Every structure is written in structure tokens, then in C-alpha cells.
Amino acid sequence: MDFTVNNIRIDRANDLGLNSEDLILLSWFIQFSNGSKIERKYIKKENDIGYWVNYETLIKELPIIFNGKTEKGNKEKLRRMFNGNLSKVLTRKQYSNKTGNSKGGSKVFIVLNRFVYESLLTSINNIQPSTDNELLIHSLGISLDNNIINQLSKMDTEILELAIEIAKDKDKGKNYKYIKGVYKNLEIEMKKPQESANSQGSNTYKNFRSIFNNSIIAQKQYSNTYKNKFANFTQTIDQYSDEELDSIIEKSQRAKFK
């Protein structure tokens, strides 16, 4: 039997390095963030909503964690928790209220990593892949949830395969958030107008396929539709051996930097 606490599987929490106090604080935050009067702030870097957490309130409401200590000691313990393994699921962002030379304090906003949190829940245990994209992600050992499934339904399979290859090269083949970020960048790159052969193109990708796309495929005639662009791209790669591709890339790079 898989033991759970507040619908969180203990075995998965343990794999993440979370202890019992981390789970209590995480459960408190989930309940706290659902409140209608909680101050919220969009965190651009996280592309998600942060929730203002008053340390005094948190410490007061969780005496099972913060008991018999001074106020300073309790706050130091709380900071250590947010900087430890708990940071894998709760990200702490501090913003200053100072403007110019005026005095002011700062507020701490906490962002929930929804992907990591949902990976801890029992509710995703029975979701099985049913599409090519879901099979690709599931085969990496990444658990599926409804949010991921919805995102995958809008992705092109060929671009997703390339995004996974790039993620694997960076040893992030099991990180869905990273794969999704690479996918978005590839999608944007493929929709850009093709650049001249002498252009250095985008610096987003420092890998074989991006160099080949910018240096060689940019010279080919493409249709206006994205699907045809990618099909031509794949077919052009397939007609060369590895040695021929290396030679083409080397020559194109020399031409760039004359």
C-alpha cells in the first residue's frame, strides 16, 4: 500500500528529499493559497502567481514546527526550510517596497511549482498515455497529469521529439518543464522568416540541429506553412551521412566568420 498524507504520496515526497515538517508546511501553503483575500502577485520569472506569506502568521499557525524557540530562531528555521529541499516545490521570491530613497520593507511571495506538486499526488497514479505525445513523455519516466496532457495535446510530435533530444543532451531528459521550454523556443524559431546563409541567426541553440538549420536549410525554398518547413528540414538532414553533415557544417561556419 502506498501511504499518503493529505493526498501526497510519502514515497514520492521521500524521493524529493522532503521531510515531515516540509510536508506540513506544504499542506499549510496549499490551504492558505486557496483563500480569497490572499495578496497575489504575478511573478514574471516563474510565469505563475506568487502568494504573499507573512512569516509571523505562518509561524503562529504551525506551532508543531515552530515551538519553544525565539522569534528570531523560528524565522531562521523557516528560511532554512525554504532554502532546502522544500524549494523544489515552493519557490521563495522577495520583493522590496522601497522606491527611490524612501524607506520600506520587503514582502516574500511564494510560488508553487505545480508540476512538482502534482507529481507528488496520488491522483496522477492511474493516468496512462493514450497519444503519441503522451507516450513520448511517459517513456521518459515523467508522470502524466491533466495539465501536462492538455499541453501535450497542442504540441507537434516532431518538434516534441527534437525538444526531448536536446533535453537529453543536457541531461534534462526527465525534466518536463525544461522540455516544454525547449519546445516553445523551437516552435518560435521555426516560425521565424528564414535568414540568409551568412547570418549568424539565433543564439538560442548551440547544438548540431540549430546550426544546420541556420546555415544550410536557410538557403532552401520553404512553403509558408510550418508543417512543410519542418518536413523539408527533416528530409534534407536524412539525405546526408554523418561525415557529409560534419563537412557541410564546418564549411558553413567558416563562411560565417570570415
Buried (B, 14 or more C-beta within 10 A) or exposed (E): EEEBBEEBBBEBBEEBEBEEBBBBBBBBBBEBBEEEEEEEBEBEEBEEBBBEBEBEEBBEEBEEBBEEEEEEEBBEBBEEBBEBEBEBBBBBBEEEEEEEEEEEEEBBBBBBBEBBBBBBBEEBEEBEBEEEBBBBBBEBEBBBBEEBBEBBEEBBEBBBEBBBBBBEEEEBBEBBEBBBBBBEBBBEBBEEEBBEBEEEBBEEBEEBBBBBBBBBBBEEEBEEEBEEBBBBBEEBBEEBEEEEBEEBBEEBEEEBEE
